[in-house]
């Protein structure tokens, strides 16, 4: 996941690398995703999220649609 | 260190030692370092690291099998630097950089640049909230493909 100044810079980057535009998140959404994914990584009882758990995390952040499907 | 107990318990002990060393020193510990600190044979640490990698808890370097990523921490230099107090850490991407701050549970700042033009950008997190700064995050790969090449993702 990369950080850009704005949508125009994303478009220019995608063009330069011949990649289709992917999906964007706000910084707040990125923070919420990072917290959900990593805030317990140093805890003894940490474990990787199951598929349904990961889907729920993405859904709660508003990351829905085909791009965000994990199946 | 009695790794003859549940292997999963030993893997957890290795994971916790690895992460604690990384956070406390600012550097990824080597397999040899972990073996010495945990007073266990090298091969036991190597095996635990391979287990953790197979479970996608960490990523290993392709040849040496030393740590490449103890996600969200990155063992090699990258364009994503997190400054937290007197420590700094590399992350492999913006998501992991924010993940480092979340994992540390402290105020910190991501210093990076626009991946298009190179203009400096930073995101400070204070009191568990990111500062209101302009910028937008972008995933190039759909979610189901993230682990095809986690380094690219």
Backbone of each chain as ProteinMPNN parsed JSONL, in Angstrom:
{"seq_chain_A": "XXXXXXXXXXXXXXXXXXXXXXXXXXXXXXXXXXXXXXXXXXXXXXXXXXXXXXXXXXXXXXXXXXXXXXX", "coords_chain_A": {"N_chain_A": [[0.862, -1.198, 0.0], [0.653, 2.127, -0.904], [1.424, 5.651, -0.426], [0.041, 8.665, -1.578], [-0.065, 12.02, -2.899], [-2.463, 12.889, -4.022], [-5.4, 12.001, -6.021], [-4.656, 12.453, -8.668], [-1.942, 11.991, -8.692], [-1.887, 9.305, -8.096], [-3.023, 8.32, -10.46], [-1.06, 9.057, -12.306], [1.102, 7.527, -11.39], [0.116, 4.9, -11.74], [-0.094, 4.897, -14.505], [2.585, 5.212, -15.214], [3.661, 2.791, -14.384], [2.189, 1.048, -15.79], [-0.097, -0.114, -14.692], [-3.375, -1.101, -13.684], [-5.717, 1.137, -12.119], [-6.056, 0.672, -8.662], [-7.509, 0.369, -5.57], [-8.555, 2.917, -3.297], [-7.892, 4.333, -0.049], [-8.817, 6.403, 2.675], [-6.625, 8.229, 4.874], [-7.476, 7.925, 7.463], [-9.011, 5.572, 7.237], [-6.947, 3.84, 6.549], [-5.486, 3.887, 8.904], [-7.305, 2.726, 10.678], [-7.484, 0.194, 9.562], [-4.839, -0.672, 9.873], [-4.644, -0.689, 12.657], [-6.537, -2.672, 13.353], [-5.37, -4.853, 12.209], [-2.788, -5.083, 13.289], [-2.463, -4.217, 15.986], [-2.343, -6.005, 18.114], [-0.149, -7.593, 17.627], [2.136, -8.116, 19.1], [1.268, -9.499, 21.266], [0.9, -12.394, 23.371], [-1.301, -14.031, 22.722], [-1.892, -13.422, 20.122], [-3.142, -14.144, 16.898], [-3.395, -14.971, 13.456], [-5.949, -13.381, 11.604], [-8.983, -15.042, 10.85], [-10.578, -15.931, 7.735], [-13.365, -15.075, 7.676], [-13.184, -13.231, 9.814], [-11.33, -11.381, 8.835], [-12.746, -10.431, 6.65], [-14.839, -9.2, 7.992], [-13.482, -7.154, 9.297], [-12.62, -5.57, 7.125], [-15.126, -4.862, 6.122], [-16.231, -3.36, 8.232], [-14.706, -1.095, 8.087], [-15.546, -0.01, 5.838], [-14.634, -0.977, 3.485], [-15.612, -2.417, 0.943], [-16.94, -4.468, -1.734], [-15.912, -5.867, -4.955], [-13.073, -5.575, -5.235], [-12.13, -5.759, -2.65], [-12.712, -8.266, -1.889], [-11.915, -11.337, -0.342], [-12.121, -13.85, -1.193]], "CA_chain_A": [[0.0, 0.0, 0.0], [1.488, 3.333, -1.039], [0.815, 6.936, -0.088], [0.129, 9.641, -2.654], [-0.568, 13.347, -2.547], [-3.874, 12.986, -4.421], [-5.806, 11.051, -7.058], [-3.898, 12.681, -9.907], [-0.641, 11.327, -8.543], [-2.149, 7.874, -8.233], [-3.222, 8.061, -11.889], [0.246, 9.16, -12.969], [1.897, 6.36, -10.977], [-0.432, 3.721, -12.422], [0.279, 5.009, -15.908], [4.031, 4.997, -15.335], [3.945, 1.384, -14.142], [1.269, 0.239, -16.616], [-0.948, -0.874, -13.783], [-4.72, -0.547, -13.532], [-5.965, 1.76, -10.822], [-6.572, -0.284, -7.69], [-8.505, 0.959, -4.692], [-7.974, 3.909, -2.39], [-8.425, 4.475, 1.305], [-8.398, 7.627, 3.35], [-5.632, 7.962, 5.904], [-8.204, 7.41, 8.634], [-9.323, 4.172, 6.978], [-5.686, 3.109, 6.627], [-5.138, 3.757, 10.325], [-8.218, 1.747, 11.281], [-7.075, -1.116, 9.054], [-3.563, -1.011, 10.512], [-4.91, -1.035, 14.072], [-7.233, -3.953, 13.431], [-4.47, -5.925, 11.745], [-1.491, -5.192, 13.941], [-2.275, -3.679, 17.329], [-2.059, -7.086, 19.055], [0.853, -8.517, 17.068], [3.144, -8.468, 20.098], [0.613, -10.184, 22.379], [1.065, -13.857, 23.277], [-2.457, -14.71, 22.149], [-2.145, -12.998, 18.743], [-3.191, -15.112, 15.829], [-3.833, -14.373, 12.204], [-7.402, -13.34, 11.473], [-9.601, -15.989, 9.925], [-11.161, -15.28, 6.566], [-14.536, -14.277, 8.082], [-12.771, -12.103, 10.65], [-10.716, -10.387, 7.964], [-13.84, -9.823, 5.883], [-15.574, -8.313, 8.901], [-12.645, -5.959, 9.495], [-12.708, -4.723, 5.933], [-16.487, -4.333, 6.04], [-16.429, -2.315, 9.252], [-13.976, 0.107, 7.681], [-16.181, 0.486, 4.623], [-13.89, -1.488, 2.332], [-16.475, -3.464, 0.406], [-16.916, -4.549, -3.185], [-15.082, -6.945, -5.5], [-11.644, -5.39, -5.005], [-11.783, -6.105, -1.281], [-13.103, -9.651, -1.598], [-10.782, -12.199, -0.017], [-12.423, -15.211, -1.658]], "C_chain_A": [[0.896, 1.246, 0.0], [0.692, 4.587, -0.688], [1.06, 7.922, -1.212], [-0.46, 10.965, -2.201], [-2.051, 13.465, -2.864], [-4.141, 12.01, -5.555], [-4.999, 11.224, -8.348], [-2.555, 11.963, -9.84], [-0.785, 9.815, -8.595], [-2.267, 7.524, -9.721], [-1.888, 8.094, -12.631], [1.126, 7.967, -12.632], [1.42, 5.101, -11.699], [-0.046, 3.73, -13.891], [1.754, 4.69, -16.1], [4.392, 3.517, -15.203], [3.034, 0.449, -14.929], [0.413, -0.677, -15.751], [-2.352, -0.267, -13.786], [-4.857, 0.127, -12.175], [-6.562, 0.723, -9.89], [-7.676, 0.348, -6.883], [-7.81, 1.899, -3.708], [-8.642, 3.861, -1.024], [-8.017, 5.861, 1.806], [-7.341, 7.246, 4.395], [-6.304, 7.415, 7.159], [-8.571, 5.937, 8.448], [-8.059, 3.316, 7.076], [-5.264, 2.883, 8.074], [-6.017, 2.697, 10.991], [-7.865, 0.335, 10.824], [-5.796, -1.584, 9.744], [-3.775, -1.422, 11.971], [-5.532, -2.413, 14.187], [-6.275, -5.107, 13.125], [-3.308, -6.162, 12.695], [-1.424, -4.821, 15.419], [-1.956, -4.754, 18.366], [-0.922, -7.998, 18.621], [1.901, -8.929, 18.093], [2.548, -9.16, 21.322], [0.796, -11.695, 22.242], [-0.096, -14.544, 22.565], [-2.792, -14.22, 20.744], [-2.232, -14.212, 17.829], [-3.713, -14.391, 14.593], [-5.355, -14.437, 12.123], [-7.868, -14.433, 10.524], [-10.199, -15.217, 8.757], [-12.415, -14.478, 6.943], [-14.174, -13.073, 8.944], [-12.175, -10.993, 9.791], [-11.786, -9.678, 7.135], [-14.627, -8.848, 6.752], [-14.795, -7.022, 9.144], [-12.774, -5.02, 8.307], [-14.091, -4.085, 5.836], [-16.736, -3.207, 7.012], [-15.753, -1.006, 8.878], [-14.591, 0.695, 6.413], [-15.473, 0.035, 3.362], [-14.652, -2.697, 1.787], [-16.413, -3.427, -1.119], [-15.907, -5.578, -3.65], [-13.6, -6.785, -5.206], [-11.229, -5.909, -3.633], [-12.189, -7.536, -0.908], [-11.864, -10.507, -1.375], [-11.013, -13.629, -0.533], [-12.173, -15.329, -3.144]], "O_chain_A": [[1.794, 1.372, 0.833], [-0.538, 4.58, -0.657], [2.169, 8.003, -1.741], [-1.243, 11.028, -1.254], [-2.814, 14.054, -2.098], [-3.249, 11.287, -5.997], [-4.699, 10.247, -9.033], [-2.097, 11.394, -10.831], [0.105, 9.122, -9.088], [-1.678, 6.545, -10.181], [-1.628, 7.249, -13.487], [1.824, 7.449, -13.504], [2.231, 4.328, -12.208], [0.29, 2.69, -14.457], [2.128, 3.983, -17.036], [5.332, 3.048, -15.845], [3.086, -0.77, -14.769], [0.23, -1.856, -16.052], [-2.498, 0.951, -13.88], [-4.201, -0.258, -11.207], [-7.466, -0.019, -10.273], [-8.67, 0.814, -7.439], [-6.651, 1.706, -3.342], [-9.779, 3.416, -0.87], [-6.993, 6.407, 1.396], [-7.194, 6.075, 4.745], [-5.757, 6.544, 7.835], [-8.458, 5.144, 9.382], [-8.089, 2.21, 7.615], [-4.749, 1.821, 8.423], [-5.532, 1.875, 11.768], [-7.939, -0.611, 11.608], [-5.683, -2.742, 10.147], [-3.165, -2.376, 12.454], [-5.114, -3.227, 15.01], [-6.366, -6.187, 13.711], [-2.883, -7.301, 12.891], [-0.407, -5.09, 16.059], [-1.357, -4.448, 19.397], [-0.747, -9.074, 19.192], [2.497, -9.998, 17.961], [3.249, -9.382, 22.309], [0.841, -12.218, 21.128], [0.11, -15.542, 21.875], [-3.852, -14.554, 20.214], [-1.484, -15.178, 17.978], [-4.372, -13.355, 14.678], [-5.968, -15.426, 12.525], [-7.219, -14.711, 9.516], [-10.308, -13.991, 8.8], [-12.522, -13.311, 6.567], [-14.787, -12.013, 8.819], [-12.472, -9.815, 9.988], [-11.73, -8.463, 6.946], [-15.034, -7.785, 6.283], [-15.373, -5.936, 9.191], [-13.008, -3.822, 8.469], [-14.213, -2.905, 5.506], [-17.375, -2.212, 6.671], [-16.182, 0.066, 9.305], [-14.198, 1.774, 5.969], [-15.687, 0.6, 2.289], [-14.364, -3.843, 2.133], [-15.9, -2.478, -1.712], [-15.135, -6.106, -2.85], [-12.925, -7.781, -4.947], [-10.127, -6.431, -3.463], [-12.03, -7.96, 0.237], [-10.888, -10.416, -2.12], [-10.178, -14.509, -0.323], [-12.37, -16.399, -3.72]]}, "seq_chain_B": "XXXXXXXXXXXXXXXXXXXXXXXXXXXXXXXXXXXXXXXXXXXXXXXXXXXXXXXXXXXXXXXXXXXXXXXXXXXXXXXXXXXXXXXXXXXXXXXXXXXXXXXXXXXXXXXXXXXXXXXXXXXXXXXXXXXXXXXXXXXXXXXXXXXXXXXXX", "coords_chain_B": {"N_chain_B": [[15.276, -23.269, 27.887], [12.341, -24.879, 27.213], [11.595, -26.395, 24.586], [10.443, -28.763, 24.019], [7.856, -28.966, 24.729], [4.475, -28.198, 23.612], [4.751, -27.493, 20.239], [3.624, -25.229, 19.105], [3.538, -23.485, 21.212], [6.256, -23.006, 21.513], [6.821, -21.793, 19.063], [5.379, -19.447, 19.457], [6.806, -18.346, 21.57], [9.212, -17.826, 20.27], [8.322, -15.994, 18.345], [7.499, -13.86, 20.045], [9.932, -13.23, 21.308], [11.462, -12.465, 19.107], [10.013, -10.192, 18.159], [10.083, -8.515, 20.409], [12.863, -8.117, 20.719], [13.384, -6.815, 18.307], [11.843, -4.459, 18.52], [12.947, -3.326, 20.825], [15.632, -2.917, 20.179], [15.666, -1.804, 17.68], [16.467, -3.17, 15.511], [16.262, -6.079, 13.421], [16.573, -9.21, 14.974], [19.102, -11.673, 14.463], [18.953, -15.143, 13.448], [20.87, -16.567, 14.818], [21.266, -14.884, 17.012], [18.768, -15.054, 18.281], [18.802, -17.76, 18.951], [20.893, -17.8, 20.78], [20.0, -16.066, 22.822], [17.678, -17.35, 23.614], [18.694, -19.685, 24.378], [18.75, -22.115, 22.89], [19.067, -24.669, 20.36], [20.246, -23.694, 17.102], [18.865, -24.899, 14.967], [16.356, -25.324, 15.967], [15.327, -22.776, 16.24], [15.373, -22.001, 13.557], [13.498, -23.797, 12.524], [11.176, -22.97, 13.858], [10.941, -20.388, 12.831], [10.422, -20.974, 10.147], [7.95, -22.215, 10.437], [6.431, -20.053, 11.402], [6.615, -18.385, 9.206], [5.292, -19.901, 7.281], [2.767, -19.702, 8.237], [2.283, -17.148, 7.671], [2.909, -15.214, 9.515], [5.321, -13.984, 9.65], [7.871, -12.91, 7.292], [10.431, -14.385, 5.45], [13.841, -13.885, 4.351], [14.752, -14.743, 0.999], [17.008, -16.451, 0.515], [18.895, -16.557, 2.698], [17.17, -17.041, 4.764], [16.872, -15.533, 6.992], [15.181, -12.97, 8.886], [12.999, -11.079, 6.882], [10.658, -9.584, 6.955], [9.098, -8.828, 9.95], [6.23, -8.593, 10.206], [4.401, -5.822, 11.342], [6.948, -4.774, 10.937], [9.936, -4.059, 9.126], [12.884, -5.561, 8.028], [14.778, -4.535, 6.361], [16.059, -1.562, 4.714], [13.65, 0.89, 3.672], [11.265, 2.988, 1.875], [9.58, 3.89, 3.883], [9.518, 5.211, 6.895], [9.274, 4.959, 10.346], [9.178, 6.965, 13.108], [9.553, 6.703, 16.485], [9.734, 8.007, 19.435], [12.961, 7.595, 20.646], [13.579, 5.692, 18.828], [13.649, 4.229, 15.549], [12.003, 2.764, 12.773], [11.781, 0.717, 9.869], [9.196, 0.194, 7.48], [7.445, -1.913, 5.191], [5.505, -0.809, 3.663], [2.908, 1.724, 3.503], [0.703, 0.879, 4.979], [1.798, -1.057, 6.715], [3.531, 0.657, 8.042], [1.792, 2.362, 9.464], [0.771, 0.314, 10.922], [2.948, -0.377, 12.546], [2.998, 1.79, 14.282], [0.505, 1.445, 15.502], [0.934, -1.019, 16.724], [2.957, -0.443, 18.538], [1.658, 1.175, 20.303], [1.969, 3.928, 20.92], [2.708, 7.439, 20.577], [3.791, 8.438, 17.381], [5.495, 8.957, 14.232], [4.992, 8.66, 10.784], [7.254, 8.9, 8.212], [7.604, 9.614, 4.918], [7.295, 9.653, 1.352], [5.513, 10.991, -1.469], [4.548, 8.425, -3.568], [4.49, 8.823, -6.239], [5.591, 11.426, -7.076], [7.598, 11.997, -5.289], [7.504, 14.006, -3.377], [7.928, 15.066, -0.045], [6.145, 13.506, 2.6], [4.285, 13.193, 5.598], [2.822, 11.443, 8.339], [1.547, 11.987, 11.372], [0.807, 10.35, 14.405], [-1.046, 10.81, 17.213], [-2.039, 10.317, 20.478], [-3.476, 8.091, 19.689], [-4.711, 8.782, 17.329], [-4.614, 9.649, 13.89], [-3.063, 12.563, 12.538], [-4.788, 15.22, 10.882], [-4.069, 15.192, 7.763], [-3.306, 15.903, 4.345], [-3.605, 13.539, 1.73], [-3.618, 10.277, 0.237], [-4.25, 6.821, 0.329], [-3.276, 3.927, -1.512], [-4.009, 0.777, -2.872], [-2.619, -1.414, -5.121], [-3.074, -4.046, -5.832], [-5.804, -6.355, -5.879], [-7.505, -7.527, -2.931], [-7.577, -10.368, -2.619], [-5.289, -11.135, -3.846], [-3.123, -10.302, -2.427], [-1.177, -11.887, -1.09], [0.165, -13.129, -3.143], [2.431, -11.812, -3.908], [3.82, -10.579, -1.439], [5.731, -8.724, -0.865], [5.54, -6.881, -2.961], [2.934, -6.033, -2.573]], "CA_chain_B": [[13.999, -23.086, 27.168], [11.866, -26.234, 26.954], [10.778, -26.41, 23.372], [9.849, -30.066, 23.828], [6.437, -28.779, 24.927], [3.708, -27.867, 22.423], [5.535, -26.713, 19.267], [3.006, -23.933, 18.87], [3.996, -22.629, 22.304], [7.622, -22.595, 21.216], [6.736, -20.809, 17.984], [4.923, -18.198, 20.061], [7.938, -17.794, 22.335], [10.148, -17.28, 19.286], [7.703, -14.763, 17.796], [7.546, -12.784, 21.034], [11.332, -12.829, 21.489], [11.832, -11.763, 17.876], [9.397, -8.86, 18.117], [10.602, -7.701, 21.516], [14.231, -7.716, 20.365], [13.304, -5.871, 17.186], [11.342, -3.181, 19.017], [13.848, -2.776, 21.837], [16.93, -2.546, 19.612], [15.504, -1.128, 16.396], [16.999, -4.033, 14.456], [15.803, -7.462, 13.435], [17.591, -10.128, 15.485], [19.45, -12.796, 13.602], [18.591, -16.459, 13.984], [21.909, -16.883, 15.805], [21.003, -14.078, 18.206], [17.608, -15.64, 18.965], [19.227, -19.037, 19.534], [21.73, -17.511, 21.944], [19.183, -15.476, 23.883], [16.703, -18.338, 24.072], [19.468, -20.857, 24.793], [18.2, -23.26, 22.186], [19.839, -24.887, 19.133], [19.902, -22.919, 15.903], [17.887, -25.563, 14.099], [15.019, -25.166, 16.546], [14.881, -21.436, 15.869], [15.101, -22.033, 12.109], [12.232, -24.504, 12.309], [10.09, -22.101, 14.321], [10.806, -19.292, 11.871], [9.757, -21.506, 8.957], [6.535, -22.384, 10.797], [5.816, -18.723, 11.461], [6.519, -17.885, 7.831], [4.25, -20.663, 6.584], [1.507, -19.181, 8.751], [2.222, -15.739, 7.259], [3.126, -14.303, 10.642], [6.541, -13.263, 9.294], [8.377, -13.218, 5.955], [11.874, -14.633, 5.525], [14.622, -13.582, 3.159], [14.619, -15.946, 0.163], [18.13, -17.386, 0.559], [19.472, -16.714, 4.033], [16.067, -17.403, 5.672], [16.785, -14.574, 8.085], [13.962, -12.161, 8.819], [12.819, -9.971, 5.952], [9.623, -8.793, 7.603], [8.342, -9.289, 11.11], [5.15, -7.656, 9.928], [4.584, -4.795, 10.321], [8.321, -4.278, 10.915], [10.717, -4.491, 7.971], [14.276, -5.697, 8.445], [15.671, -3.878, 5.404], [15.638, -0.175, 4.491], [12.502, 1.093, 2.791], [10.852, 4.403, 1.861], [8.589, 4.161, 4.926], [10.234, 5.266, 8.166], [8.466, 5.323, 11.51], [9.957, 7.477, 14.242], [8.804, 6.563, 17.738], [10.677, 8.357, 20.488], [14.357, 7.522, 20.212], [13.707, 4.546, 17.931], [13.048, 4.345, 14.226], [11.771, 1.462, 12.163], [11.309, 0.702, 8.495], [8.031, -0.615, 7.138], [7.502, -2.2, 3.758], [4.474, -0.024, 2.979], [2.222, 2.671, 4.382], [-0.16, 0.115, 5.889], [2.646, -1.591, 7.769], [4.054, 1.762, 8.839], [0.74, 2.691, 10.426], [0.684, -0.856, 11.789], [4.002, -0.281, 13.562], [2.542, 2.761, 15.284], [-0.578, 0.797, 16.252], [1.503, -2.115, 17.53], [3.75, 0.134, 19.623], [0.733, 1.855, 21.226], [2.55, 5.179, 21.356], [2.773, 8.481, 19.562], [4.879, 8.214, 16.433], [5.289, 9.635, 12.954], [5.438, 8.023, 9.546], [7.909, 9.808, 7.277], [7.743, 8.966, 3.626], [7.121, 10.603, 0.264], [4.527, 10.58, -2.466], [5.144, 7.379, -4.399], [4.535, 9.294, -7.628], [6.487, 12.543, -7.39], [8.689, 12.091, -4.334], [7.316, 15.082, -2.398], [7.906, 14.536, 1.315], [4.849, 13.411, 3.263], [4.38, 12.559, 6.91], [1.578, 11.247, 9.066], [1.771, 11.851, 12.798], [-0.276, 9.745, 15.176], [-0.949, 11.295, 18.585], [-3.188, 9.898, 21.272], [-4.236, 7.062, 18.985], [-5.42, 9.322, 16.179], [-3.725, 10.289, 12.915], [-3.295, 13.98, 12.292], [-5.521, 15.456, 9.639], [-3.154, 15.626, 6.72], [-3.789, 15.512, 3.026], [-2.938, 12.35, 1.222], [-4.538, 9.185, -0.021], [-3.581, 5.53, 0.263], [-3.69, 3.173, -2.704], [-3.617, -0.608, -3.066], [-2.638, -1.751, -6.54], [-3.552, -5.412, -6.023], [-7.019, -6.736, -5.144], [-7.21, -8.152, -1.641], [-7.336, -11.811, -2.689], [-3.979, -11.37, -4.458], [-2.059, -9.683, -1.643], [-0.098, -12.779, -0.699], [0.904, -13.625, -4.314], [3.74, -11.173, -3.774], [3.573, -9.703, -0.295], [6.691, -7.616, -0.904], [4.985, -5.875, -3.862], [1.705, -5.495, -1.977]], "C_chain_B": [[13.488, -24.465, 26.726], [10.95, -26.241, 25.738], [10.208, -27.778, 23.093], [8.352, -30.003, 24.097], [5.776, -28.458, 23.576], [4.529, -26.998, 21.462], [4.95, -25.331, 19.028], [3.39, -22.956, 19.98], [5.402, -22.131, 22.025], [7.63, -21.567, 20.097], [6.316, -19.447, 18.544], [6.051, -17.536, 20.842], [8.955, -17.164, 21.384], [9.592, -15.977, 18.704], [7.833, -13.609, 18.792], [8.974, -12.294, 21.257], [11.794, -12.0, 20.292], [11.289, -10.338, 17.888], [9.933, -7.969, 19.237], [12.026, -7.227, 21.243], [14.207, -6.614, 19.307], [12.897, -4.496, 17.71], [12.324, -2.534, 19.987], [15.168, -2.287, 21.262], [16.811, -1.729, 18.336], [16.013, -1.949, 15.227], [16.423, -5.428, 14.57], [16.899, -8.348, 14.006], [17.874, -11.221, 14.474], [18.957, -14.099, 14.249], [19.588, -16.852, 15.067], [21.67, -16.133, 17.111], [19.837, -14.68, 18.994], [17.993, -16.952, 19.647], [20.021, -18.809, 20.813], [20.881, -17.008, 23.118], [18.226, -16.502, 24.478], [17.367, -19.641, 24.5], [18.875, -22.134, 24.197], [18.982, -23.438, 20.888], [19.315, -24.068, 17.96], [18.772, -23.573, 15.104], [16.474, -25.448, 14.652], [14.45, -23.782, 16.199], [14.525, -21.403, 14.384], [13.744, -22.693, 11.84], [11.047, -23.637, 12.72], [9.863, -20.955, 13.341], [10.098, -19.771, 10.607], [8.27, -21.726, 9.236], [5.821, -21.046, 10.765], [5.647, -18.142, 10.057], [5.406, -18.607, 7.069], [2.861, -20.216, 7.03], [1.331, -17.699, 8.435], [2.272, -14.774, 8.44], [4.351, -13.432, 10.39], [6.894, -13.616, 7.849], [9.888, -13.354, 6.067], [12.562, -14.236, 4.228], [14.759, -14.86, 2.345], [15.775, -16.929, 0.272], [18.653, -17.614, 1.973], [18.464, -17.257, 5.046], [16.118, -16.629, 6.988], [15.505, -13.75, 7.879], [14.038, -11.125, 7.697], [11.779, -9.006, 6.544], [9.107, -9.534, 8.831], [7.138, -8.347, 11.114], [4.52, -7.113, 11.203], [5.999, -4.223, 10.212], [9.062, -4.852, 9.706], [12.196, -4.485, 8.355], [15.251, -5.0, 7.511], [15.165, -2.463, 5.151], [14.525, -0.071, 3.454], [12.162, 2.58, 2.785], [9.875, 4.794, 2.97], [9.259, 4.053, 6.285], [9.286, 5.71, 9.266], [9.406, 5.767, 12.621], [9.082, 7.42, 15.486], [9.778, 6.818, 18.872], [12.096, 8.324, 19.951], [14.613, 6.324, 19.303], [13.122, 4.906, 16.562], [13.004, 2.966, 13.595], [11.368, 1.652, 10.705], [10.071, -0.181, 8.405], [8.062, -0.832, 5.641], [6.464, -1.41, 2.975], [3.805, 0.894, 3.991], [1.339, 1.954, 5.398], [0.673, -0.434, 7.045], [3.221, -0.48, 8.643], [3.028, 2.204, 9.886], [0.557, 1.535, 11.413], [1.747, -0.857, 12.875], [3.544, 0.654, 14.673], [1.433, 2.153, 16.136], [-0.03, -0.267, 17.195], [2.27, -1.576, 18.729], [2.894, 0.831, 20.671], [1.363, 3.123, 21.799], [2.509, 6.193, 20.225], [3.979, 8.231, 18.665], [4.528, 8.906, 15.124], [5.806, 8.784, 11.819], [6.035, 9.093, 8.659], [8.143, 9.054, 5.983], [7.651, 10.027, 2.538], [6.043, 10.083, -0.668], [5.177, 9.567, -3.388], [5.182, 7.746, -5.873], [5.65, 10.311, -7.832], [7.652, 12.699, -6.415], [8.566, 13.217, -3.328], [7.192, 14.472, -1.01], [6.497, 14.565, 1.888], [5.072, 12.775, 4.628], [3.002, 12.461, 7.522], [1.929, 11.038, 10.525], [0.561, 11.224, 13.462], [-0.068, 10.14, 16.631], [-2.217, 10.892, 19.331], [-4.08, 8.905, 20.529], [-5.015, 7.566, 17.785], [-4.427, 9.936, 15.193], [-4.083, 11.758, 12.755], [-4.056, 14.13, 10.984], [-4.561, 16.046, 8.624], [-3.718, 15.208, 5.38], [-2.982, 14.32, 2.552], [-3.962, 11.254, 1.051], [-3.727, 7.905, -0.205], [-4.13, 4.723, -0.908], [-3.133, 1.755, -2.664], [-3.687, -0.898, -4.559], [-3.259, -3.127, -6.783], [-4.854, -5.646, -5.276], [-6.664, -7.587, -3.929], [-6.875, -9.636, -1.758], [-5.966, -12.134, -3.279], [-2.819, -10.845, -3.61], [-0.89, -10.623, -1.368], [0.589, -13.448, -1.895], [2.322, -13.066, -4.293], [3.615, -10.141, -2.668], [4.554, -8.529, -0.281], [6.143, -6.509, -1.812], [3.756, -5.203, -3.235], [2.023, -4.341, -1.028]], "O_chain_B": [[14.151, -25.141, 25.94], [9.73, -26.116, 25.838], [9.561, -27.979, 22.065], [7.635, -30.927, 23.714], [6.435, -28.45, 22.536], [4.953, -25.9, 21.823], [5.682, -24.373, 18.779], [3.549, -21.76, 19.739], [5.711, -20.965, 22.272], [8.36, -20.578, 20.167], [6.849, -18.415, 18.137], [6.23, -16.32, 20.785], [9.494, -16.093, 21.664], [10.309, -14.983, 18.589], [8.232, -12.506, 18.418], [9.209, -11.092, 21.381], [12.438, -10.963, 20.452], [12.033, -9.386, 17.651], [10.205, -6.789, 19.015], [12.36, -6.072, 21.505], [14.921, -5.616, 19.409], [13.527, -3.49, 17.385], [12.506, -1.317, 19.965], [15.765, -1.348, 21.79], [17.753, -1.036, 17.952], [15.997, -1.49, 14.085], [16.129, -5.907, 15.665], [18.047, -8.256, 13.571], [16.992, -11.638, 13.724], [18.599, -14.138, 15.426], [19.21, -17.399, 16.102], [21.854, -16.691, 18.193], [19.903, -14.803, 20.218], [17.572, -17.227, 20.771], [19.851, -19.523, 21.801], [21.028, -17.466, 24.251], [17.992, -16.523, 25.686], [16.698, -20.582, 24.929], [18.55, -23.088, 24.905], [19.512, -22.462, 20.357], [18.121, -23.793, 17.844], [17.854, -22.903, 14.632], [15.503, -25.473, 13.895], [13.263, -23.636, 15.907], [13.498, -20.845, 13.999], [12.95, -22.207, 11.035], [10.038, -23.577, 12.017], [8.721, -20.595, 13.055], [9.264, -19.054, 10.055], [7.429, -21.456, 8.379], [4.746, -20.915, 10.18], [4.648, -17.484, 9.766], [4.668, -17.988, 6.303], [1.892, -20.341, 6.28], [0.364, -17.07, 8.866], [1.747, -13.662, 8.373], [4.42, -12.292, 10.85], [6.29, -14.509, 7.256], [10.546, -12.533, 6.705], [11.959, -14.245, 3.155], [14.869, -15.947, 2.913], [15.559, -18.134, 0.137], [18.83, -18.758, 2.39], [18.842, -17.854, 6.054], [15.489, -17.016, 7.972], [14.85, -13.832, 6.84], [15.018, -10.389, 7.581], [11.994, -7.797, 6.619], [8.731, -10.704, 8.761], [7.052, -7.427, 11.927], [4.138, -7.899, 12.071], [6.217, -3.273, 9.459], [8.834, -5.997, 9.316], [12.692, -3.519, 8.935], [16.434, -4.883, 7.832], [13.983, -2.183, 5.347], [14.47, -0.838, 2.493], [12.698, 3.347, 3.584], [9.392, 5.926, 2.987], [9.536, 2.956, 6.77], [8.585, 6.712, 9.131], [10.311, 5.034, 13.02], [8.005, 8.015, 15.531], [10.561, 5.938, 19.232], [12.401, 8.943, 18.932], [15.768, 5.987, 19.042], [12.239, 5.754, 16.438], [13.856, 2.116, 13.853], [10.699, 2.625, 10.354], [9.919, -1.157, 9.14], [8.638, -0.033, 4.902], [6.534, -1.347, 1.748], [4.101, 0.845, 5.185], [1.242, 2.379, 6.549], [0.3, -0.294, 8.21], [3.381, -0.658, 9.85], [3.367, 2.395, 11.054], [0.232, 1.745, 12.581], [1.488, -1.287, 13.999], [3.684, 0.346, 15.856], [1.42, 2.325, 17.355], [-0.485, -0.393, 18.332], [2.244, -2.169, 19.807], [3.343, 1.054, 21.795], [1.303, 3.367, 23.004], [2.301, 5.843, 19.064], [5.052, 7.858, 19.138], [3.407, 9.379, 14.935], [6.915, 8.251, 11.877], [5.382, 10.099, 8.381], [8.787, 8.006, 5.955], [7.914, 11.2, 2.804], [5.704, 8.9, -0.659], [6.249, 9.826, -3.935], [5.827, 7.064, -6.67], [6.546, 10.104, -8.651], [8.591, 13.449, -6.685], [9.453, 13.376, -2.489], [6.463, 13.502, -0.805], [5.752, 15.524, 1.688], [5.944, 11.922, 4.79], [2.126, 13.286, 7.26], [2.538, 10.03, 10.883], [-0.578, 11.536, 13.117], [0.972, 9.837, 17.215], [-3.329, 11.111, 18.852], [-5.295, 8.887, 20.723], [-5.885, 6.864, 17.271], [-3.51, 10.653, 15.594], [-5.251, 12.143, 12.826], [-3.977, 13.279, 10.098], [-4.28, 17.244, 8.631], [-4.512, 14.271, 5.292], [-1.827, 14.132, 2.934], [-5.04, 11.293, 1.644], [-2.659, 7.912, -0.816], [-5.309, 4.827, -1.248], [-1.938, 1.553, -2.451], [-4.714, -0.651, -5.191], [-3.894, -3.351, -7.813], [-5.001, -5.181, -4.145], [-5.645, -8.277, -3.914], [-5.978, -10.117, -1.065], [-5.525, -13.281, -3.221], [-1.662, -10.932, -4.023], [0.265, -10.2, -1.409], [1.501, -14.251, -1.701], [3.285, -13.761, -4.619], [3.338, -8.97, -2.927], [4.243, -7.464, 0.252], [6.262, -5.329, -1.483], [3.56, -3.993, -3.345], [1.114, -3.762, -0.433]]}, "name": "protein", "num_of_chains": 2, "seq": "XXXXXXXXXXXXXXXXXXXXXXXXXXXXXXXXXXXXXXXXXXXXXXXXXXXXXXXXXXXXXXXXXXXXXXXXXXXXXXXXXXXXXXXXXXXXXXXXXXXXXXXXXXXXXXXXXXXXXXXXXXXXXXXXXXXXXXXXXXXXXXXXXXXXXXXXXXXXXXXXXXXXXXXXXXXXXXXXXXXXXXXXXXXXXXXXXXXXXXXXXXXXXXXXXXXXXXXXXXXXXXXX"}
